[in-house]
Every structure is written in C-alpha cells, then in structure tokens.
Amino acid sequence: MEKSASILIVEDEVAIRVGLVDVLIYHGYQVDYAEEGLSGLEKALTGKYDLILLDVMLPNIDGFNICTKIRKQDKAQPIIMLTAKSADEDIINGLTLGADDYVSKPFSVAQLILRVKAVLRRSVPETTEQTFIQLNGNRRIDLQNLCIQIGKENIPFTKREIEVLEYLQRHNQRPVTREELLSSVWGYSEEMEIETRTVDIHIARIRRKIEKDSKNPQFLITVRGAGYRLICDSVS
C-alpha cells in the first residue's frame, strides 16, 4: 500500500487548525501540527514532511521568518502559505521568500485540497541536463544555483521562479499561456478552476530580476492575447 503524504500544519487559530487537521486526515494524509511559530519551525526543519501549510501571523516567530529559515536549509521543501484574504503584501512576500503557493483565508475546503494535491504532485523535481540559460552577453541564468549572473552580480531566484523560466525556455518558440503555466509548473488542471494570482506575481518578480527595465521587457515578453515568451541567446 502506498504511503500517504505527511503534512505539517503551523496555525495558531484553534478552529482553523482543527478544521485543517480533520479535512486532511479525511482525505488520507498523515497530519502533524504546531500551535505557534517556534515549535512549528523546529518541526519544519526536521525535513520529514512532504508539505507544510504555514500561517503568516503566528506567536513568537511569524510565517515569513519560518519560510526563510526553511529555504536556507531546503530549497525544495513544498510550502503553502495561509494568508489573509485582502493581504496582497503577505501573498507577494510569501512567494518572494520561496513559498510554492498561497491560500487566502477564508478558503473553501475544495480549493485547499486541490492546491495540496497539486503541490504534492509537483514536489518531485524534473531532471534537466541544462545548466545555464544565456539571455545576452552579460546576463546568464544559473539553473543549478538558482540565480542570474549579471556581470559580477548574482541575484537569487526561488525554485519556482527557476521552474517557470525552464518551462518558458523549453517552449520559447511560441507564447505560453497563464493557464499552461498553472498546469505544467504548478500542477493545476483547467478543470480545477483555481483562483490564484501566483503566475502574475512570479512573472513580475522574474522581470524585475532579469530585465534592465521591467516595464519595457526585452527577455520575458508578453504576447498580447497569447501569453509569455522568453527570448534568450542560448542554453547549455
């Protein structure tokens, strides 16, 4: 029998935490939880969980600091942030720090489970023989070390940002739609009807890192009505 995925919930609100535990157990997952930040961090750093559901507002240490510390140890640990419905800054900050996705409170059980399944499905990294994407003479994306080299400067990427860039590069002969990125990079099928701005936020952040002027992009361009294209010199 296949072992069920193990999920850690770090959430201080009792009603939400209990509800999450019950729902995830019902769907066949192994579930552990922490009621505040420090114990959540301690458990998260053990590396024994397939996914971490991480609230932003926590006692002792907040979810952003926990996410940062997890990412220093493990760049691949799947993390979904739990954010307030109207807190755009929290959403952007969580994705910037390396969370795989976010769920806004209050959330529907159906949306939560869809996101959990998708992130777990994408948690096994795809193998690639590529090491670099050369954008132009002095801008090179290092796929292994998750950064872009601009002259002597190195600017870090999150794992998800690199996955977006790799996918765009593999299909750079045509525009890639937002829906295709959600399906192929995040693992969300069109039937899921996921409500998320994660693609838009990631594209904006990638542009700020790779472009001289993110408002007039040269490398990651938008093809109106068709999607995004990555313009690069070569791969190696």
Secondary structure, DSSP 8 states (H G I E B T S, - for coil): -----EEEEE---HHHHHHHHHHHHHTT-EEEEESSHHHHHHHHTT---SEEEEESS-SSS-HHHHHHHHHHH-SS--EEEEEETT-HHHHHHHHHTT-SEEEEES--HHHHHHHHHHHHHT-S-------EEEEETTEEEETTTTEEEETTEEEE--HHHHHHHHHHHHTTTS-B-HHHHHHHTS---GGG-----HHHHHHHHHHHHH-SSTTS-SSEEEETTTEEEE--SEE-
